[in-house]
């Protein structure tokens, strides 16, 4: 029996036409799935009424044995085959992963695609496969709830996820058989859940403070005319509410006088006591504890002493992000609390103090991201008519192509709203050139070597023409999920080549910030470097052209002395080109060679006109 | 002629109307479509039409057009949970047979 939901006036779906959609918050520690019922976003619980799904999968020699709570139970007994926190690995390279080696207990193996795989008894497992298992479990929960197949999902990702990490998330969904309506930034989803996107006229700046179990993210968004722009992101990928528990557990340990190494069981007992004390203190002023024969009291002020240092760390990250965005705390219109650890009242109070306003926290902070995603999914699939919530995001770093001299030509500038398509025409550098290398770069610096290389491909089969004759149109397209595809087409012959960008390793939020910062601090160097490279390219072209001309027409048009002079001028230019680090001396040298070869160029022009006219009557010339 | 609803349905309707923050009640109706003839309409109402019949059920107005009322007379709106699936159900005494999924029906 199909059960009904209340629709907006005039929008009751036809029988069997209702599209079933969900929003999925694919988290590092826990994941959730939500849907919209009668206009309200609701998180879907499993058969036991549990809303969270631990983002954990357990593998045996047969393959995946279980996902979620059951899998998490194997954490201590079988840590190497119990895969958790794989979100940290999505779209990363082996080198990145080695950097958090001490955080994750797994053994990694390189893969041809560049993404690391985890060694388990079931063989090598990629982070994408693990994410797919989690997504499949959540989609299954939704399909039972709908008693129907799923028509599509919106999946959330951190705002700082780059193309590779987004693509990896999409691949996981595809593997799980889920149609991705779009990927949505987590802070954007939180803002949607609070309905902040509904007030279209007002431009506003929103800070989203997201403190989970093991990660902290701060995002500053600007919302104007239904477009969310990420102004800055920051955080700490190794700081969360679990650290509160550890701080309290350490204190307990001192009080009890437990020395030496603790057994895993003892550690667990302490941590659980700490956690329940933390949770009780959100309601009461103090809590009595009994562990073995030790008895004691933890008061709120005591807990604050223990955790304030950790909270202050998050506030420093907030201030940094504000600075990156060029804002002060009083220019923030709304602050949203996300993540279960923001339930600790001290966190909300300190955040309120920093921003000078009460944060929004009336929605369940664990659920708010999934709820926003569900609302967005409902719009995208057309259940809710009207484009009252057409959301756009922006690309975090400029995308460009390498040009001669190792320079970057930016095709799509940072903060352009997506989806977007832009094209630019390029040409060949040498006579008879039949191929062109397209090197796709991301970043704000002027030299290709200072930017991040995303992909390379070649356009072959360009018909041989004089340098500058071919017209090659390079088109960049970024879809609504922030994924890039690039095509290059030679316009006279229509030969074409294209690539989908799946870069082999990812960028962290910090690296994006660093890349931006570097572009500011190196602005002057970059300007000079670009000027120098441009002159170097010009010098190379001049040397090449002149040598070719001398080879072709030197015997006929130059006497010995003229020829020697030109050769000397070319040599001098070559020397300056190799030795100088300033563009001005090189520019002067180019100028002087141009002067020295002026006469030769004029004679060649005359000669070519003569040869073109030879054998034609005046009549023919006038007609032509 | 009358339309009623269970207290479970009433609770949910009140909750949804409060969340929506506008609307005078909900509309029950039928229209001719679907694999088996007729299908149900369940919508929020911002403005009732002059010809609509209104049944007050607790604090909620159930609004229905006179034509639909012919097909729905005696119907009780219920809210049911079947495992993870939950939603509204029309308990309509006039139904002779319905398609397998229950989304459309015959009188």
Interface residues (C-beta under 8 A of the other chain):
Chain A: X1 X2 X3 X4 X5 X6 X7 X8 X9 X10 X11 X12 X14 X15 X16 X37 X38 X39 X40 X44 X45 X46 X47 X141 X144 X145 X146 X147
Chain B: X12 X13 X15 X16 X19 X20 X26 X27 X29 X31 X33 X34 X35 X39 X40 X41 X42 X43 X44 X45 X46 X80 X82 X83 X84 X85 X86 X87 X88 X89 X90 X99 X101 X102 X103 X104
